[in-house]
Amino acid sequence: MQNTVVSTEKRTAPAVYSRTNPFQARVLKNINLNGESSAKETRHIEISLEGSGLTYAPGYALGIAPSNDPQLVSAILEEMNWDGENAVIINKQGDTMPLKEALTAYFEITLLSKKILQQAAEFTENEELQKLILVENADQLKEYTNGRDLLDMLRDFGPWNASAQDVISVLRKMTPRLYSIASSIAAHPNEVHLTIGAVRYTAHGRERKGVCSVQVAERIQEGDTLPVFVQPNKHFHLPESGDKDIIMVGPGTGIAPFRSFIEELAVTNASGKSWLFFGDQHEATDFLYKEELEAYQKDGVLTKIDTAWSRDTEKKVYVQNKMLENSKELFEWIQNGAYFYVCGDKQRMAKDVHSALIDVIEKEGAMSREDAEAYLNDMQKQGRYQRDVY
């Protein structure tokens, strides 16, 4: 009798879902937000968290444990003439898995590193690779790893004197992909929404695909499950008080956390003003969440929207150009205690926005460049300048 009680308790005890134990979440909705003639594909995904006990705050990210492209896995097996059903050891603990499954779900096969090439060089006498790993060729080695994957390496540097076990022993474990959450749990209980741009490009004579973004765009249907976990972000969140003004700069998929911010403002009836700068290529096809945002503006939840379309005019217009156009009002908001947020591309956009923000403070505050930079540093220390960039 006692045993029955114990087993029932085990069944109903809440599981703790995390990076190492993700929750298998059902996909409720998966739609393309871009118009038909757009050069981009941005997926809006709604995921059920029912039964997971997972919760989140605006600004948090959702981690997805992705799977590699089956076509890429097949091409690797074919190239090396390996049997995908053969068991291989995948970790130091000695756990095993069929090779095909290991290449699909356990190992990173789309990224190369210096270390991988150095270790792989032990399994081939290929002169080109032996030369590439020499200390004096560090730059060429770095260049080779950029935009190439395991299949390229196997094709370029054979013949291989290595078993499948040898080759996978040099690979890294697949890392989860993190995406800014695009919803407020208060607005969508038991759900989490994401805004994911599908990454596709051609490099070194082959089509390349983002591991997780293209899995979601091409292979995940409504009703399928995705292994997920919540990743808190202590450095990107709404002000504690709802009466503070906020300025949000999020072009492209950078809109994601700001959708969660705006939904939260609507649910909590926050009294502070809010201003969104959004941009993308074409207004007609790339204005993500247009109807929603316009409705929020109409309802007064969103005070202002400024948009920048880089391909609609001869001269490219970006969010930072819109900031400079509105510099006087922007500085007034900042002087009155507004919080400034940036989300999106770290390489270019975030740098340009940072620079434009210093320009605004310098010009409107009649300060030196140095003083304007110090002013922005102070904002950052106060938590009034927050960035979620990738």
Disulfide bonds with the S-S distance in Angstrom:
none
